[in-house]
Amino acid sequence: MSTTENKVRRMSVPKRVLCPRCGEMAAWENNPHRPFCSERCRMIDLGAWASEDYKIPGASPPKPQDSEDP
């Protein structure tokens, strides 16, 4: 198969990706929920962020020290 035929074949095959929530294959093009496979997976992931199940690693902010007002 020539390089041109490979390019045409890749362009005609719809791109599919793994849903980051459930691992099912999901269409990339014309998918309003991408990268998720469905609204259900999208909402589950959003809920996990909202309930702080996911955390971005980093240093904790310093605790404010009590200051004595004169």
N, CA, C and O of each residue as an XYZ file, in Angstrom:
280
protein
N       0.855     -1.177      0.000
C       0.000      0.000      0.000
C       0.898      1.235      0.000
O       1.869      1.299      0.753
N       0.577      2.206     -0.834
C       1.409      3.399     -0.936
C       1.136      4.361      0.216
O       0.146      4.232      0.936
N       2.029      5.315      0.370
C       1.885      6.321      1.430
C       0.607      7.123      1.245
O      -0.086      7.427      2.216
N       0.294      7.464      0.009
C      -0.924      8.226     -0.277
C      -2.163      7.430      0.107
O      -3.102      7.983      0.679
N      -2.175      6.140     -0.200
C      -3.316      5.293      0.167
C      -3.455      5.213      1.682
O      -4.576      5.216      2.191
N      -2.345      5.142      2.416
C      -2.390      5.117      3.879
C      -2.993      6.399      4.422
O      -3.808      6.361      5.344
N      -2.596      7.547      3.853
C      -3.123      8.832      4.316
C      -4.621      8.924      4.075
O      -5.364      9.378      4.944
N      -5.070      8.493      2.894
C      -6.497      8.535      2.574
C      -7.260      7.611      3.504
O      -8.336      7.967      3.985
N      -6.722      6.440      3.762
C      -7.398      5.481      4.639
C      -7.527      6.046      6.052
O      -8.582      5.919      6.674
N      -6.451      6.677      6.571
C      -6.494      7.254      7.919
C      -7.485      8.407      7.990
O      -8.158      8.584      9.006
N      -7.582      9.189      6.927
C      -8.496     10.325      6.924
C      -9.948      9.877      6.880
O     -10.815     10.568      7.415
N     -10.236      8.737      6.256
C     -11.613      8.295      6.123
C     -12.105      7.527      7.345
O     -13.313      7.347      7.503
N     -11.218      7.077      8.200
C     -11.603      6.337      9.400
C     -11.856      7.338     10.520
O     -10.964      8.112     10.868
N     -13.068      7.333     11.093
C     -13.347      8.285     12.174
C     -12.429      8.032     13.373
O     -12.191      6.888     13.761
N     -11.928      9.109     13.941
C     -11.038      8.993     15.086
C     -11.841      8.552     16.303
O     -12.915      9.083     16.586
N     -11.301      7.578     17.010
C     -11.934      7.081     18.231
C     -10.899      7.119     19.341
O      -9.716      6.870     19.111
N     -11.353      7.431     20.541
C     -10.472      7.519     21.705
C     -11.093      6.749     22.853
O     -12.288      6.456     22.848
N     -10.269      6.426     23.834
C     -10.784      5.762     25.038
C     -11.415      6.800     25.955
O     -10.834      7.860     26.188
N     -12.586      6.504     26.468
C     -13.234      7.368     27.453
C     -12.383      7.339     28.723
O     -12.096      6.258     29.238
N     -11.976      8.497     29.237
C     -11.129      8.495     30.431
C     -11.848      8.006     31.686
O     -11.200      7.707     32.689
N     -13.148      7.925     31.643
C     -13.911      7.486     32.826
C     -14.137      5.978     32.835
O     -13.826      5.310     33.821
N     -14.684      5.431     31.728
C     -15.060      4.011     31.730
C     -14.175      3.142     30.843
O     -14.214      1.915     30.941
N     -13.374      3.771     29.972
C     -12.469      3.014     29.120
C     -13.082      2.517     27.826
O     -12.398      1.840     27.058
N     -14.341      2.823     27.551
C     -14.982      2.431     26.294
C     -14.469      3.310     25.168
O     -14.030      4.435     25.404
N     -14.523      2.803     23.951
C     -14.146      3.591     22.785
C     -15.255      4.605     22.505
O     -16.441      4.283     22.566
N     -14.845      5.833     22.197
C     -15.803      6.906     21.924
C     -15.362      7.662     20.682
O     -14.168      7.852     20.448
N     -16.330      8.089     19.895
C     -16.031      8.892     18.710
C     -15.502     10.245     19.150
O     -15.969     10.809     20.140
N     -14.524     10.768     18.414
C     -13.988     12.098     18.719
C     -14.776     13.162     17.967
O     -15.186     14.168     18.546
N     -14.983     12.935     16.680
C     -15.695     13.892     15.845
C     -17.183     13.902     16.190
O     -17.783     12.854     16.428
N     -17.759     15.082     16.214
C     -19.201     15.257     16.445
C     -19.688     14.621     17.745
O     -20.826     14.160     17.823
N     -18.846     14.595     18.746
C     -19.218     14.041     20.048
C     -19.285     15.196     21.042
O     -18.241     15.719     21.434
N     -20.480     15.611     21.463
C     -20.594     16.749     22.370
C     -20.026     16.474     23.770
O     -19.852     17.402     24.559
N     -19.742     15.225     24.074
C     -19.251     14.860     25.409
C     -17.762     14.555     25.418
O     -17.220     14.156     26.449
N     -17.084     14.740     24.273
C     -15.687     14.332     24.201
C     -14.851     15.013     25.256
O     -15.100     16.182     25.548
N     -13.908     14.373     25.824
C     -13.344     13.074     25.467
C     -14.111     11.896     26.052
O     -13.677     10.751     25.920
N     -15.236     12.156     26.691
C     -16.027     11.094     27.300
C     -16.945     10.441     26.279
O     -17.219     11.020     25.228
N     -17.421      9.243     26.583
C     -18.287      8.529     25.654
C     -19.740      8.970     25.779
O     -20.521      8.804     24.842
N     -20.107      9.529     26.926
C     -21.509      9.885     27.138
C     -21.619     11.005     28.172
O     -20.650     11.353     28.846
N     -22.816     11.553     28.274
C     -23.056     12.579     29.286
C     -22.897     11.982     30.687
O     -22.433     12.658     31.605
N     -23.278     10.735     30.843
C     -23.152     10.065     32.154
C     -21.698     10.062     32.634
O     -21.419     10.441     33.771
N     -20.775      9.637     31.769
C     -19.363      9.615     32.152
C     -18.847     11.025     32.408
O     -18.050     11.240     33.321
N     -19.295     11.981     31.610
C     -18.870     13.369     31.791
C     -19.326     13.898     33.142
O     -18.560     14.574     33.828
N     -20.564     13.602     33.537
C     -21.101     14.094     34.802
C     -20.465     13.383     36.001
O     -20.247     14.006     37.040
N     -20.170     12.110     35.872
C     -19.482     11.386     36.947
C     -18.117     12.010     37.189
O     -17.716     12.212     38.335
N     -17.399     12.319     36.103
C     -16.078     12.931     36.230
C     -16.180     14.324     36.848
O     -15.376     14.679     37.709
N     -17.152     15.106     36.419
C     -17.355     16.436     36.989
C     -17.654     16.335     38.485
O     -17.131     17.123     39.273
N     -18.485     15.380     38.879
C     -18.793     15.179     40.293
C     -17.568     14.805     41.106
O     -17.431     15.220     42.257
N     -16.675     14.018     40.511
C     -15.445     13.639     41.214
C     -14.575     14.864     41.470
O     -13.979     14.987     42.540
N     -14.496     15.779     40.490
C     -13.736     17.017     40.704
C     -14.417     17.871     41.773
O     -13.746     18.428     42.641
N     -15.744     17.975     41.715
C     -16.479     18.817     42.662
C     -16.359     18.311     44.097
O     -16.327     19.102     45.039
N     -16.294     16.997     44.257
C     -16.171     16.442     45.607
C     -14.717     16.283     46.035
O     -14.428     15.695     47.077
N     -13.803     16.813     45.221
C     -12.369     16.810     45.499
C     -11.761     15.410     45.556
O     -10.796     15.173     46.284
N     -12.342     14.470     44.772
C     -11.725     13.150     44.649
C     -10.413     13.249     43.887
O      -9.489     12.474     44.134
N     -10.327     14.201     42.961
C      -9.103     14.460     42.222
C      -8.433     15.667     42.844
O      -9.091     16.633     43.230
N      -7.138     15.602     42.934
C      -6.388     16.731     43.476
C      -5.150     16.946     42.615
O      -4.526     15.986     42.164
N      -4.807     18.177     42.394
C      -3.592     18.508     41.673
C      -2.492     18.646     42.718
O      -2.607     19.451     43.642
N      -1.414     17.855     42.573
C      -0.373     17.904     43.593
C       0.307     19.273     43.628
O       0.483     19.935     42.605
N       0.669     19.656     44.808
C       1.367     20.918     44.991
C       1.565     21.169     46.473
O       1.028     20.452     47.317
N       2.320     22.168     46.769
C       2.582     22.517     48.161
C       1.331     23.130     48.781
O       0.597     23.866     48.123
N       1.101     22.825     50.027
C      -0.026     23.417     50.741
C       0.275     24.889     51.009
O       1.426     25.254     51.253
N      -0.743     25.726     50.964
C      -0.498     27.137     51.259
C      -0.115     27.302     52.728
O      -0.560     26.523     53.572
N       0.698     28.298     53.041
C       1.088     28.497     54.458
C      -0.133     28.886     55.287
O      -1.029     29.596     54.828
N      -0.133     28.398     56.515
C      -1.230     28.732     57.437
C      -1.037     30.160     57.946
O       0.076     30.566     58.282
N      -2.120     30.904     57.998
C      -1.982     32.271     58.511
C      -1.627     32.243     59.992
O      -2.168     31.445     60.757
N      -0.725     33.113     60.378
C      -0.339     33.182     61.778
C      -1.227     34.203     62.485
O      -1.603     35.229     61.919
N      -1.543     33.894     63.720
C      -2.336     34.843     64.498
C      -1.490     36.073     64.790
O      -0.384     35.981     65.323
N      -2.020     37.187     64.439
C      -1.289     38.410     64.749
C      -1.989     39.115     65.887
O      -3.216     39.198     65.935
N      -1.189     39.618     66.796
C      -1.750     40.322     67.948
C      -1.812     41.795     67.583
O      -0.796     42.420     67.278
N      -3.013     42.334     67.619
C      -3.178     43.762     67.348
C      -2.835     44.543     68.604
O      -3.323     44.223     69.688
N      -1.988     45.578     68.466
C      -1.607     46.362     69.666
C      -2.716     47.236     70.169
O      -2.543     47.945     71.161
